[in-house]
Amino acid sequence: MRYQIGDICVDVDRRVLTRDGVSIADVPYRVVGVLAALAAAEGRLVSRQSLQSAVWGETHVDLNSVSQAVRAARLLLEQMGQRPGSIETVPGRGYRLVGPVQAEDGSTAAVATVVGRRGMRRYAVATLLVVILALSAPELRPSPDRGAAPRDHVNIPAVLARVEERAATRTSDGLRGAAAEILAALTITEDDSRLLAEAAEIHHLIAFYEIDDPLTANAAAEDLAERALQRDPTLRQAWAVLASVRLDRDWDLAGAARDFRAALRGEPDDVLARHWTAWWLLAAGRTGEAAATVANAAKLAPLSPAVITARATFSYFAGDYRGAERDAVAALVITPDGYRPHLRLGVLHTVRGEETKAIAHLQRAHELAPDVPETIATLGHASAVFGRRLQAEAYLRMLDERSSAGERLGYHRAMVLHGLGRGDEAVEALLSARRHGALSLGLLRAEPRIAALRRDSRIARLIDAAAVTAQPTFFPDRPQ
């Protein structure tokens, strides 16, 4: 049996949810059962008792288990792009689906339409809640009478390959889709260290690119990485994520250095660890070494658009604009629809004063990733620099609206404010970002576009306070 809930197809028998060609497999039985029961009701209220009977049958569970399953189903729909409130709770009465539902036979249910309140739910919170829920509530897993999935039911290498492919886009949809898929796999193989480490990295990327609240996403990344290391203390990916969280959230350079060395122990050519270690070097003021480290990582992964784009970024930080442009163009050849190469090219043309090329690339980046704050801020900054104040202020309002909804976008707001000549406000935005754990020390030290802000005494004190006396060597046996 299949139901179409908005843009999402729910295949009840196969336990698969699909939207726009992207599928999440092995959804917990109870979560699929909740979706099926609500879809079959065609917008009518379903009481918790009726839902318990439809999904659990004669198995006795308390009503709190029903609420947990509904919560998991709601969050899963939202992760796949449904607007918040797709499953409405009517206190004391039950639940119902909000929006169109179509059964397999083609009949369409005219489901009640309720306008949800304005504002985005925090994806990182949702993901963390669902992971905790799925791994701690046995009633959401297959029951013996329904045929529990065996330990090897999930093809872990295939899941990791798909997840890495999605995450490589560095877009909101790509990272959220990756997180949702690995979540589904973890509900079946909750003790697999590789899945836990990959989930940790994805959450850190969500924080790093400020796709969702950095504090929440990094907390999830830290928890998942620690759980992965409990199962496999040698897992380099998990150590690299822990180090990155310490660096980005805590500005704990000493602790991050220790964890990066653990990530590189025995395998100094690990591309992920080298990439993130470069951010440590950048934060420590060792910009040239950071660029060389990423350049070496690119030699190890010459066809990775993410690594090549990273090399372009670090070349830009080091002042090698020609090399940065060469790498950004190369990354664009590999991934014509990747937003980050367009973003990097747009920034390069901005600092060179090439307005037409800069705006064209930045507009394309924004078209490809309209909900990524960096694309909004970079386009807003460039618009301000080139005298397009009305457009710049419009992009600033977009960031302000999202900030008022709870997103931590201080750094991005500071970029646009600085472009508009509002330096004091830009500094305050940076200080606010630091207070909320959403300011990269590496970016603060090395980004050429905010050089003037670094001269402000308040920002200078921030940077000086994070200075380290020890300067570790991460790659002792080879040139950086």
N, C-alpha and C positions, 0 to 999 in steps of 0.2 A: 504494500500500500504506500502511495506517495501523496504528499500534500505540498502545495505551493503556498508558502507563507510570505507574502510580499514578494521580494526578489529571491527568496531562499527556497530551494526544493528540499523537502525532508523525505528521504527514503527510509521508511520505518523498518522494513525488513532487513535492509543492508546496514542500517545505522549510519547513514551518510548524509551530511548536509552539503549542499552545493549552491554556490552563487557566482554567476558570471564565469563559469568554467572552473572555478576554484572549489575544491572539495575538502571537507574534514571527515575522515573516516573514524570508525570505532568509537563513535559517541556513546557514552554510557547508556545502558538499556533504560534506566529510569528517566533519564533526561529526554531521550527519544519518546518514551511512553507518555511523558507529560505533554510534549509538543503534539503528539498524535491525538491525545484525549482532548486537548483544547481546540485543535483544528477541527476535529469531528463535531464539536459543539457549535461550530459556525457562529462564533461571537456571543453565544449565550454564556451566562455565568455557570461555572462548574465549581461546586463546593469542594472543600478540602476532603471531606468524607468520600464524595463521589470520585475525586481524583485518586484517592488512596485505593478505592475498590477497583478502579479501571487499570491502574498501573501495577499495584502490588498484589492484587487478587486477594487470596486468603492469608497471605503472609502478614503477620501482625507487625505494624510499625507505628510509632507515635506520629502525631500530626506535624511535629517539628521536622521530621524527615521529609514530609510532603513539601513544607515550606522551603527546605534546602534544595530539593530537586527543582522546584519552580524557579528559585533564585538562580540556580545553575543554568537552567534553560533560557531564562531571560538574558543573562550575561552572555551566553553563547550567541544568541541572536544578535545582540548588540556588537559583539566582536566581529560578526560577519557583515556588519554594515546596516542593520536595522536601526531605526531611530529609537532612542530611549522610550520606554513605555510600551513596547510591543506587546508585552504581557501585563495587563492591568490587574492590580490587586484591589478588590473591593472589600474593605475591612469588615470582618464578621460575616461575609457572604461567600467569598471565593475568588476565582480568577477568570479572566477571559482574554482572548486574543483581540488586539486592536489592529484593524487593517484588513485587506482582502485576503481570502483563503480560497484556494481552488483544489478540489479533490481530484484524484486520478481519473475519475470518469468524466471530468470536464465541468462538473457543476461548480458554480461560483457562489460562495457564501457572502452575503452583504453584511459584513462584520461592522460593528459599531466603530465609528471614527471619532477618536478623542484627541484633541490637540494637546500634546505634551508641553510641559513648561519649557521655556527657552533654557539652553545651556547644555553643554556636552558632559556626559558621564566620563569619569576618568578611566581610560582603558587600563592603565597600569594597575589601578585598584581592582578593577574587574578581573583581570587576569590572575592577580595574586589571590583574590578570594576564591576564584574557581579552582585554582590549583590546590589550595588548602582544602576546599570543600571536597573536591574529587578524591584527594588522597586520604582524607580523614573520615569520610562518611561511607562505610561499607555498604549501606543501603543504596548507594548510587552505582555500585558495581554490579555485574551480572550475578544473579542468584543461581544457586546450584540447579534449580529446576528449569532455568532458562538456558543452561549450558554455559558455564563460566569459560571465558576465553583463556586458553593456555598461555603460559609465560612467553612462548615464542610466537604468539599470534601476530605481533607487530613485527614487520620487517624493518628493523632499526636502521640498517644502512640506507634503505630506500627513503625512510622518513627523514633522516639527516640530510640526504642529498636534496630532497624537495625543500626542506626548511632552509638550507643554506642558499639554494637558488633564489628563494623568495627574499631572504634577508639581504642578499647581495644588492638588491635594488636600492636599499636604504630609503625607501619611501614609507609613508604611513601604512598604505595598504599592504606592501610587501612584508614589513616587520610585524604588523598585526596579524596577517595571515600566517606567517611563520610561527608566531606565538600560539595562535589558536590550534594549528596542526600539532605542534609538539605537546600542547596541553592534552589533546585527545590521546596521543600516544602514551603520555604519562599516566593516564587513568588506567591503562592496561599494564604497563611495565614501570611502575612507580619507583623501582629501585635501580633503574639503569643509570649509571653514572654519566654515560655519554649524553643521554637525553637531558639529564639535569644540567650538565655543563653547557650544552647548547642553548637550553632555555635561559640559563643565567646570562649568557652572552647577548641573547636577543633582548632581554630586559635592559641590559646595560646600554645597548644601542638605542633602545627607545628613550632612555634617559639622556644619552649623549646628544642625540639629535633633537631633544626636547619635543618629541612627538607626544609625550604625555608627561605628567608631573615627575621631574627628575628624582625628587626625594623618595617617592613611592616606588618608582620603577627600579631605582638603585637598591632600595631595601629588598625588593623581590629578587634582584640579581644576586645580592649578597647571600640571602637565605638559600637560594638554589645552588650557588657555588659551594657554600659550606656543606650542604647535604651531599653534593657530588664528591667532595673531598673526603667526607666520612666513609664513602664507599671505595674510593680510589685516591689515596693521598698523593699519587704521582701525576694526577691529571693536569696537564699543562694549561689547558683551556680554562679550567676552573681557577687556577692560581692567577692567570692573567686577568680574569674578570674581577677577582677580589682586589688585585692591585689597582685596577682601573677605577673601581669604586672608591678606594681609599684616596686615590689621586684626585678624582673629579669632585667627589662630594666633600671629603674631609681635608683636602690639601695636605695630607699626611705623606710627605715625600719619603720619609724614612721607612714607614710601614709599606708603602707602595714599592719601594726599591727592593725590600726584602722579599715581597711576594713575586715581583717580576723575576728576581734571580731564581726563585723556586720554579717559575714557569719555564725558564730557559735551562734549568739544570739538566744536563744530559742531552739536550737538543737545542743548541744555540741557533739552529736554522729554522725554528718554528716561526712561520710567517705571522700568525696572529700575535704571538708574544712580541715579536720585533715591532710590529705595527704599533701596539699599545705602549711598548717601552719608549718609542719615539716621543709619545706625548709626555712621558716623564722627563725626558731630556729637554723637551721644549719648556716644560714648567720650571725646570731647574736653570733655565737660561742658556742651555747648551744647544742653540738653534742649529748650528752647522752639523753637529753630531746627530741631531734628530733627523735632519734631511738625509744624511748619509745612511742612517739606519733604515729609513723607509726605502731609500734607493736600493739597498741590499735586499730588502724584503721583496721589492719588485723584480729583482733578478731571480728570486726563488719562485715567483708566481707571475711570469711575464704576460700572461693572458688574463689576469684578474683585473677587471675594470675598477673594482673597489681599491685595490692596492695601487694601481697606476694613478688613479685620481688622488689617492693619498700622497703619492710622490709629487704630483703637481701641487698639492696644497702645501707640503713642507718646503718645496722649492720656492714657492711664493713667500712663505714666512722667512726664508733665508735670503730673499732678495733676488733670486734667480728667476726673473720673470720669463725669460726666453725658454728656459727648461720647463717651467710650469706650463707655459702655453703648449709646448710640444707634447707633454704628457696628457694634458686635458684633451687635446685634439685626438691623440691616440686612443684615449678612453672612449671618446665619442664615436670613433670608428667601430669599436667593439660593441658598444651599446648606444645606438643612435637615439633611443628614447630614455636614456639615463639623465636624470635632472642634474646630478652633481657635476658632470663635466661642463654642462652649460653654465652652471652656477660659478664654477671656477673661472671659466673664460670671461664671464660677465664681470667678475671682480677684477680680473687682470686688465680688461679694457677700461674699467672705471678708474683704476689708479693711474692708467696711462692717459686719461682724459679723452678716450675715444667713445663719445656718447652713443652714436648710432649702433655700433657693434655691442657695446655694453648693454644697452636697453634691450636689444633684440635677443641676446642670449639669456638675460635675466627674465624677460617675459616668457621665453620658452621654458625655462626652469620652473617658473611659477605655474605655467599651464600643465606641466608634467606632474608637479607635486604641489597643488594649490593649498594644501592644509599643513605643509611643513613650514614652521615659523621662519626658518632660515631663508627660504625663498621670498617670503613677504618682506622680511627685514632688509635683505640685500637689495631687493628692487626698490624699497623705500629709501634706503641710503643713497643709492645711485641717482634716483629721481631728485633727491635733495641736492646732491653734489652738482648736478647738471641744471639746477635752477627750476626744476619742475615741482614747485612747492605744493601745489594743490594735490598732485598725485602722491607726493611723499606723505603729506598729512593724512590722505585717505588710507595709505598703508599703515601708518601709525595708529589710526583709529581701529583698523582691523586687529592689530596686536593688542591695543587697549581693551577691546571687547573680549578678547580671549583671556587676557589677564584678569579681567573682572569676573570671569567664569572660573577662575582658580588656577589657570596655567601660569607657570613661572617663566616669564619671558623677559626678564630684566635686561639680559645681555642684548637681545634683539631690539628691544625698545631703545636701549642706549645707542645702538648703531644708528637708528633713524634720527633720534634726537640730536646726536652729534652732527649728523649731516645737515640738519636744519639749523645748526648754530646754537642749540640750547644745551650748552655744555654742562651747566650745573645740574640740570635735570638728568642728563645722561649719566653723570657721576652717581647721582642718587639711585638711578636704575641699576647700575652696576653693584652698588653697595647692597641694594635690596636682593639682587640675584645671589650675591655671596651669602647673605643671611639665610637664604632658602636652599643652599647647597646646589645652586644652579648656575655657577660661574666657573668656567674652565680656566685654571691658572695659566695653562699653556696659551690659550687664546688671548688672555689678558696681557701676557708678556710679549707676545710675538705678532699679533695682528697689526699690520701697518696702518690700517684705516683708523685705528683709535690711538695712534701714537700721542696725540695731543692730550688725551684723557689720562694717559699714564703719567703725565707730568703734574697732574693734580696731586697735592700732598696726601689727600685721603687714599687715593689709589696707590700711590707710592708706598705708603705705610702698609697697605694690604700685601703688596708684593714683597716688601722687606720682611714682613712677619713670617712669610712662608719660606724664607731662604734656608738652605741646608748647608751645614758646614762640611759634611762628608760628601764627596762626589764619587759614587761607586762606578766601577767599570763593569758593564754588563756582558761585553764580548771580549774577554781578555786575550783570546787566542787568534783573533782576526781583526782586520781594520774595521772601524765603525762604518 
